Amino acid sequence: MTYLQPLTPEEKLSQGKSALGIHDVVVLCGSMRFAAEMTEVAIEQSVIGALVLKPDCNMKVEHPLWADPVEAEALKVCLDDQHRQKIRLADRVIVVGDYIGDSTRAEIAYARELGKPVRFTHPEVDPDAAGA
């Protein structure tokens, strides 16, 4: 007698997205210094049919919601967690920009741990590329 193994959360997500007709979710990662380039990549991906997720709070630009340094640090932790959620939802990842900081490096590692394909707008900055 064969017993079916319960579906993993990843398998359930994949089946749910398929049932909803969601076939290509891409998340953009990178430093917010590349916000304008991220917008261009988001447009390009949207035009080819992808559902695009990206960071939307540019904490490098002054805003009342992160004016207080203590609140800003707490918000950054929350936003980093939200971005990891976006990576979990994504089918693939695009890293934007020609610089990889610690946060982006951690996002790349996380995406790769999850088996997500990772592409770079500037492949030479891939931390796992030969010679990098």
Long-range contacts (C-beta under 8 A, 24 or more apart in sequence): 10-114, 13-88, 13-89, 22-51, 23-49, 23-91, 24-49, 24-50, 24-51, 24-91, 24-92, 25-50, 25-51, 25-53, 25-89, 25-90, 25-91, 25-92, 26-50, 26-51, 26-52, 26-53, 26-90, 26-91, 26-92, 26-93, 26-94, 27-52, 27-53, 27-54, 27-83, 27-86, 27-87, 27-89, 27-90, 27-92, 27-93, 27-94, 27-111, 28-52, 28-53, 28-54, 28-55, 28-93, 28-94, 28-95, 28-96, 29-55, 29-83, 29-87, 29-93, 29-94, 29-95, 29-96, 29-104, 29-107, 29-108, 29-111, 30-95, 30-96, 30-97, 30-100, 30-104, 31-97, 31-99, 31-100, 31-101, 31-103, 31-104, 32-58, 32-59, 32-60, 33-60, 33-97, 33-99, 34-96, 34-97, 34-99, 37-96, 37-97, 37-121, 38-96, 41-94, 41-96, 41-121, 45-94, 53-86, 53-89, 53-90, 54-86, 55-79, 55-83, 83-107, 84-110, 87-111, 87-114, 87-116, 88-114, 90-116, 91-116, 91-117, 92-116, 92-117, 92-118, 92-119, 93-117, 93-118, 93-119, 94-118, 94-119, 94-120, 94-121, 95-119, 95-120, 95-121, 95-125, 95-126, 96-121, 97-121, 97-122, 97-125, 98-122, 98-124, 98-125, 99-125, 100-125, 100-127
